[in-house]
Amino acid sequence: MDLGLQGKVACVAASSRGLGRAVAERLSTEGARVAICSRNESDLHRVAAEMRAAHGNVVLPVRADMRSKADIDHFINAAVEAWGRLDILVTNAGGPPSGPYAAFDDQAWLDALNLNFMSTVRLAYAAIPHLRATGGGRIIAMTSISALQPLDNLILSNGARAGVHGFIKSLANELAADKILVNAVCPGPILTDRMQNLFAAAMEQRNATMAEVQRVWTEQVPLGRLGAPEELANVVAFLASERASYLTGVFIPIDGGMRKGL
């Protein structure tokens, strides 16, 4: 299926590894011109070189910290300056620390909201004028299944990601007249560095082995396995495409059936 992404310009946040990189790679294979960002400049340029070599497409690396409004503005503006337009924004940021409510003070909550909620808000604010100028486009937020079904020991993520969903749904309603479609994908247990860190924390807290911790997660998934980053990236590419032209304001769990709600 031709997704109609050839020549489109996409900004994919936090994209030097994990889900962000998988999404950037997938959009690049479809012919999109992709701007990627990371706090780690050496990782960023290595990934950009690897993507260019693999796909033969233009990739723009921009150093940016998703906790900084100035960096976020620079990231979006750099893509527009390079290619003259913006068609797709994929918001993304690392997850906050795991733990119960008693482990966190006011500052921990402010940090989590700045990283996950405010980065989404700031990316959208920076991108929307350019999407309007293009005549429409896509905003796709990468959140978490924790925004739909709160997960144990992840109270910071449960709170911050739910706020992102409220913002995304509101944007979808407000931007529909501009032909800007706004959706979110909600990854469940997908094998990334973030997931490995959660496994390590659980091993320490429960005095358990890696196999025992992984079994706790996979037993909650009807498909009986962890997901691969590429499986999420395929869904994001569809949402970014011309084939998703009547889809806005939705939250798609990519979790192997883990979510129990209707």
Secondary structure as UniProt FT lines:
FT   TURN            6..7
FT   STRAND          9..12
FT   HELIX           18..29
FT   TURN            30..31
FT   STRAND          33..38
FT   HELIX           41..55
FT   STRAND          59..63
FT   TURN            66..67
FT   HELIX           69..83
FT   STRAND          88..91
FT   HELIX           101..103
FT   HELIX           106..112
FT   HELIX           113..118
FT   HELIX           119..134
FT   STRAND          137..142
FT   HELIX           145..147
FT   TURN            152..153
FT   HELIX           155..175
FT   HELIX           176..178
FT   STRAND          180..187
FT   HELIX           193..206
FT   HELIX           210..218
FT   TURN            219..220
FT   TURN            222..223
FT   HELIX           229..240
FT   HELIX           242..244
FT   TURN            245..246
FT   STRAND          251..254
FT   TURN            256..257
//
